[in-house]
Amino acid sequence: MPRKTAAPAGRRHLVTMEAAADYLGVHPLTIRRRIAAGRLKAYRLGPRTIRVDLADVEALLQPVATASGDADV
Protein backbone atom coordinates (compact mmCIF):
# COMPACT_ATOMS: atom_id res chain seq x y z
CA MET A 1 0.00 0.00 0.00
CA PRO A 2 1.45 3.42 -0.93
CA ARG A 3 2.52 5.63 1.91
CA LYS A 4 0.82 9.01 2.32
CA THR A 5 3.21 11.94 2.15
CA ALA A 6 0.85 14.75 3.16
CA ALA A 7 0.70 15.70 6.82
CA PRO A 8 -2.57 14.84 8.55
CA ALA A 9 -4.97 17.70 9.23
CA GLY A 10 -3.88 19.82 12.17
CA ARG A 11 -0.21 18.89 11.91
CA ARG A 12 2.42 21.46 11.07
CA HIS A 13 4.72 21.12 8.09
CA LEU A 14 7.86 22.72 9.51
CA VAL A 15 10.65 23.77 7.16
CA THR A 16 13.97 25.54 7.58
CA MET A 17 14.22 29.28 7.04
CA GLU A 18 16.34 28.56 3.97
CA ALA A 19 13.67 26.25 2.53
CA ALA A 20 10.98 28.86 3.23
CA ALA A 21 13.08 31.50 1.48
CA ASP A 22 13.63 29.21 -1.49
CA TYR A 23 9.89 28.46 -1.64
CA LEU A 24 9.08 32.18 -1.82
CA GLY A 25 12.04 33.08 -4.01
CA VAL A 26 13.50 35.50 -1.47
CA HIS A 27 16.73 35.75 0.52
CA PRO A 28 16.83 33.88 3.88
CA LEU A 29 17.42 37.24 5.57
CA THR A 30 13.94 38.28 4.40
CA ILE A 31 12.48 35.34 6.34
CA ARG A 32 14.50 36.30 9.43
CA ARG A 33 13.21 39.87 9.16
CA ARG A 34 9.60 38.69 8.92
CA ILE A 35 10.13 36.59 12.06
CA ALA A 36 11.75 39.51 13.92
CA ALA A 37 8.88 41.81 12.89
CA GLY A 38 6.32 39.30 14.16
CA ARG A 39 4.82 38.71 10.71
CA LEU A 40 5.96 35.08 10.61
CA LYS A 41 5.81 32.66 13.53
CA ALA A 42 8.91 30.55 14.16
CA TYR A 43 9.45 27.44 16.27
CA ARG A 44 12.68 26.73 18.12
CA LEU A 45 13.52 23.03 18.18
CA GLY A 46 16.90 23.37 19.85
CA PRO A 47 19.53 25.95 20.70
CA ARG A 48 20.27 26.66 17.03
CA THR A 49 17.38 25.00 15.22
CA ILE A 50 14.52 27.21 14.05
CA ARG A 51 11.69 26.15 11.75
CA VAL A 52 8.66 27.87 10.25
CA ASP A 53 5.31 26.37 9.30
CA LEU A 54 4.85 26.19 5.53
CA ALA A 55 1.20 27.24 5.94
CA ASP A 56 2.37 30.41 7.72
CA VAL A 57 4.86 31.04 4.91
CA GLU A 58 2.09 30.70 2.32
CA ALA A 59 -0.06 33.11 4.36
CA LEU A 60 2.54 35.82 3.65
CA LEU A 61 1.53 35.70 -0.01
CA GLN A 62 -1.04 38.30 -1.00
CA PRO A 63 -2.81 38.60 -4.35
CA VAL A 64 -1.89 41.60 -6.47
CA ALA A 65 -4.82 43.79 -7.51
CA THR A 66 -5.18 44.55 -11.21
CA ALA A 67 -6.22 47.90 -12.67
CA SER A 68 -9.87 46.76 -12.60
CA GLY A 69 -9.57 46.14 -8.86
CA ASP A 70 -9.82 42.36 -9.08
CA ALA A 71 -7.13 40.20 -7.53
CA ASP A 72 -4.89 38.65 -10.16
CA VAL A 73 -4.95 34.90 -9.74
C-alpha positions in Angstrom: 0.0 0.0 0.0 1.5 3.4 -0.9 2.5 5.6 1.9 0.8 9.0 2.3 3.2 11.9 2.1 0.9 14.7 3.2 0.7 15.7 6.8 -2.6 14.8 8.6 -5.0 17.7 9.2 -3.9 19.8 12.2 -0.2 18.9 11.9 2.4 21.5 11.1 4.7 21.1 8.1 7.9 22.7 9.5 10.6 23.8 7.2 14.0 25.5 7.6 14.2 29.3 7.0 16.3 28.6 4.0 13.7 26.2 2.5 11.0 28.9 3.2 13.1 31.5 1.5 13.6 29.2 -1.5 9.9 28.5 -1.6 9.1 32.2 -1.8 12.0 33.1 -4.0 13.5 35.5 -1.5 16.7 35.7 0.5 16.8 33.9 3.9 17.4 37.2 5.6 13.9 38.3 4.4 12.5 35.3 6.3 14.5 36.3 9.4 13.2 39.9 9.2 9.6 38.7 8.9 10.1 36.6 12.1 11.7 39.5 13.9 8.9 41.8 12.9 6.3 39.3 14.2 4.8 38.7 10.7 6.0 35.1 10.6 5.8 32.7 13.5 8.9 30.6 14.2 9.4 27.4 16.3 12.7 26.7 18.1 13.5 23.0 18.2 16.9 23.4 19.8 19.5 26.0 20.7 20.3 26.7 17.0 17.4 25.0 15.2 14.5 27.2 14.1 11.7 26.1 11.8 8.7 27.9 10.2 5.3 26.4 9.3 4.9 26.2 5.5 1.2 27.2 5.9 2.4 30.4 7.7 4.9 31.0 4.9 2.1 30.7 2.3 -0.1 33.1 4.4 2.5 35.8 3.6 1.5 35.7 0.0 -1.0 38.3 -1.0 -2.8 38.6 -4.4 -1.9 41.6 -6.5 -4.8 43.8 -7.5 -5.2 44.5 -11.2 -6.2 47.9 -12.7 -9.9 46.8 -12.6 -9.6 46.1 -8.9 -9.8 42.4 -9.1 -7.1 40.2 -7.5 -4.9 38.6 -10.2 -5.0 34.9 -9.7 
